[in-house]
Amino acid sequence: MKLALLSDIHANMRAFDACLAHAASQGATHYALLGDLVGYGAEPAEVVARAMALAREQAVVLQGNHDALAVSPPATTATMEDATAAWTHAQLDASQRAFLSQLPLRHASGDVLLVHASADDPAAWHYVDNAHRAQASLASAGEGVRHVFVGHVHHQRVSRCPCPRTASGRRRSARSASRAMARRLRCTPSGTARHRRSRFTACPMTT
């Protein structure tokens, strides 16, 4: 099995299509979308429709902060994010808003945990952008979890934590990998990401 991790698509249908095509070309057999399907971009309905289709094919789809905000936008628009959420809400039909509202915040599979923001409090939307936050995220991931993949920060990075060993004796390491398993990642001159000896594949996106 090769799992393609995509995150923070932000209603950019062309980028979504490009990343799905890249993942398929790298032999991906399973897909996980780590949240923020919408927000900022101009094609929220198209992106959510594609995510719904992938979910019907057993893809993992998680909720991000922009997805939650689009479901229930604030009554007043004090920031650009507020205004974007209100506009996005109006572009989505009832079934798409319902889909976003029921998305889980985290998904565990074997020794891997997928989450949009920090695993220590997913609904608080903390950024995993330093070693302290990476350690806090892994410490809350649960016994047996060795890799935590998150989105939210819009940057590829990996954090290794000197955490306690699991019950099997394997040392745990936290990986804050916004779209990448960085130690097994190399970028081609075109910016395409490829993984060596990994069951994960990813396509970097720019926003």
C-alpha positions as CSV (number, residue, x, y, z in Angstrom):
1,M,0.0,0.0,0.0
2,K,1.2,3.5,-0.8
3,L,-0.6,6.4,0.9
4,A,-0.7,9.8,-0.7
5,L,-1.0,12.7,1.9
6,L,-2.5,16.0,0.7
7,S,-3.2,18.9,2.9
8,D,-4.4,22.5,2.8
9,I,-5.9,22.5,-0.7
10,H,-7.8,25.7,0.1
11,A,-10.3,25.5,-2.7
12,N,-7.6,25.3,-5.4
13,M,-9.0,22.8,-7.9
14,R,-6.1,22.9,-10.3
15,A,-3.6,22.2,-7.6
16,F,-5.8,19.4,-6.3
17,D,-6.0,17.8,-9.7
18,A,-2.2,18.2,-10.2
19,C,-1.4,16.6,-6.8
20,L,-3.8,13.7,-7.4
21,A,-2.3,13.1,-10.8
22,H,1.2,13.2,-9.3
23,A,0.2,10.8,-6.5
24,A,-1.3,8.4,-9.1
25,S,1.9,8.5,-11.2
26,Q,3.9,7.6,-8.1
27,G,1.8,4.5,-7.5
28,A,-0.5,5.8,-4.7
29,T,-3.2,3.3,-3.9
30,H,-4.8,5.2,-1.0
31,Y,-5.4,8.8,-0.2
32,A,-5.7,11.0,2.9
33,L,-6.7,14.7,2.9
34,L,-5.5,16.3,6.1
35,G,-8.0,19.2,6.2
36,D,-8.6,22.7,5.0
37,L,-10.3,21.7,1.8
38,V,-11.7,25.2,1.5
39,G,-10.7,28.7,2.5
40,Y,-9.1,31.5,0.4
41,G,-9.5,29.8,-3.0
42,A,-12.2,30.3,-5.6
43,E,-13.4,26.7,-6.1
44,P,-14.7,25.4,-2.8
45,A,-17.7,23.5,-4.2
46,E,-15.6,21.7,-6.8
47,V,-12.9,20.7,-4.3
48,V,-15.4,19.5,-1.8
49,A,-17.2,17.5,-4.5
50,R,-14.0,15.8,-5.4
51,A,-13.2,15.1,-1.7
52,M,-16.7,13.6,-1.3
53,A,-16.0,11.3,-4.3
54,L,-12.7,10.3,-2.8
55,A,-14.3,9.6,0.6
56,R,-16.8,7.3,-1.1
57,E,-13.7,5.4,-2.4
58,Q,-12.5,5.0,1.2
59,A,-10.1,8.0,1.3
60,V,-9.5,9.5,4.7
61,V,-10.7,13.1,4.8
62,L,-10.1,15.2,7.9
63,Q,-11.6,18.5,9.0
64,G,-9.4,21.6,9.1
65,N,-10.1,25.0,10.7
66,H,-11.2,26.6,7.5
67,D,-13.6,23.7,6.9
68,A,-15.2,24.2,10.3
69,L,-15.3,28.0,9.8
70,A,-17.0,27.6,6.4
71,V,-19.8,25.4,8.0
72,S,-20.5,28.1,10.7
73,P,-19.1,31.4,9.6
74,P,-19.1,34.3,12.1
75,A,-21.9,36.7,12.0
76,T,-19.6,39.6,11.5
77,T,-16.5,39.6,9.2
78,A,-13.7,41.2,11.1
79,T,-10.9,39.5,9.2
80,M,-10.1,38.2,5.8
81,E,-10.6,34.6,7.1
82,D,-14.1,35.6,8.3
83,A,-15.0,37.1,5.0
84,T,-13.7,34.1,3.1
85,A,-15.7,31.7,5.4
86,A,-18.9,33.6,4.7
87,W,-18.3,33.6,1.0
88,T,-17.4,29.9,1.0
89,H,-20.4,29.0,3.0
90,A,-22.6,30.5,0.3
91,Q,-20.9,28.6,-2.5
92,L,-21.5,25.2,-0.9
93,D,-24.7,23.3,-1.0
94,A,-26.4,21.7,2.0
95,S,-24.9,18.3,1.4
96,Q,-21.4,19.7,1.1
97,R,-21.7,21.7,4.3
98,A,-23.0,18.6,6.0
99,F,-20.0,16.6,4.7
100,L,-17.6,19.2,6.1
101,S,-19.4,19.4,9.4
102,Q,-19.1,15.6,10.1
103,L,-15.4,15.2,9.2
104,P,-13.2,13.8,12.0
105,L,-10.3,15.7,13.4
106,R,-8.0,12.7,13.5
107,H,-7.5,9.3,12.1
108,A,-5.2,6.5,13.4
109,S,-4.0,3.5,11.4
110,G,-1.3,1.3,12.9
111,D,1.6,3.3,14.0
112,V,0.5,6.4,12.1
113,L,-1.8,9.2,13.2
114,L,-3.2,11.8,10.8
115,V,-4.5,15.1,12.0
116,H,-4.9,18.6,10.6
117,A,-3.3,20.5,13.6
118,S,-1.6,19.4,16.8
119,A,-2.8,16.1,18.1
120,D,-2.8,17.3,21.7
121,D,-5.9,19.4,21.1
122,P,-7.0,19.1,17.4
123,A,-10.0,21.5,17.8
124,A,-7.8,24.3,19.1
125,W,-5.9,24.3,15.8
126,H,-2.4,24.7,17.3
127,Y,0.4,24.9,14.7
128,V,3.1,22.2,14.9
129,D,5.9,24.6,14.0
130,N,8.6,23.9,16.6
131,A,10.1,21.1,18.6
132,H,8.0,21.8,21.7
133,R,4.7,21.6,19.8
134,A,5.9,18.5,18.0
135,Q,6.6,16.8,21.3
136,A,3.2,17.8,22.7
137,S,1.5,16.5,19.6
138,L,3.2,13.1,19.8
139,A,2.7,12.7,23.5
140,S,-1.0,12.9,22.9
141,A,-1.0,10.6,19.9
142,G,-1.6,7.4,21.8
143,E,0.4,4.2,22.5
144,G,1.9,2.6,19.5
145,V,1.9,5.8,17.3
146,R,5.4,6.5,15.9
147,H,4.5,9.0,13.2
148,V,2.2,12.0,13.4
149,F,1.4,13.7,10.1
150,V,-0.2,17.1,10.2
151,G,-1.1,19.9,7.8
152,H,-2.0,23.5,8.8
153,V,1.5,25.0,8.7
154,H,1.9,25.1,4.8
155,H,5.5,24.0,5.1
156,Q,7.3,20.7,4.8
157,R,9.3,19.8,7.9
158,V,10.1,16.9,10.1
159,S,10.6,16.9,13.9
160,R,12.2,14.0,15.7
161,C,11.5,13.7,19.4
162,P,13.5,11.8,22.0
163,C,10.3,10.3,23.3
164,P,9.8,7.2,25.4
165,R,9.9,3.9,23.6
166,T,6.7,2.1,22.7
167,A,5.6,-1.2,24.3
168,S,7.4,-3.0,21.5
169,G,10.6,-1.2,22.4
170,R,10.7,1.0,19.3
171,R,11.6,4.7,19.9
172,R,8.9,7.1,19.0
173,S,9.5,10.0,16.7
174,A,7.2,12.9,16.0
175,R,7.0,14.0,12.4
176,S,5.3,17.2,11.7
177,A,5.0,16.6,8.0
178,S,2.8,19.0,6.2
179,R,2.5,17.0,3.0
180,A,5.8,15.2,3.3
181,M,7.7,12.4,5.1
182,A,10.7,14.6,4.9
183,R,13.6,12.3,5.6
184,R,12.4,10.1,2.7
185,L,11.6,13.1,0.5
186,R,13.7,14.5,-2.3
187,C,12.6,17.3,-4.6
188,T,13.2,17.3,-8.3
189,P,14.2,20.5,-10.1
190,S,10.6,21.0,-11.0
191,G,9.6,21.0,-7.4
192,T,7.9,17.6,-7.5
193,A,8.3,15.6,-4.4
194,R,9.2,11.9,-4.4
195,H,9.8,9.5,-1.5
196,R,12.5,6.9,-1.3
197,R,11.6,3.5,0.2
198,S,8.4,4.8,1.6
199,R,4.7,3.8,1.6
200,F,3.9,7.6,1.6
201,T,3.9,9.9,-1.4
202,A,3.2,13.6,-1.5
203,C,3.0,16.6,-3.8
204,P,4.0,20.0,-2.4
205,M,1.5,22.8,-3.0
206,T,2.1,26.5,-3.0
207,T,-0.5,29.0,-1.8
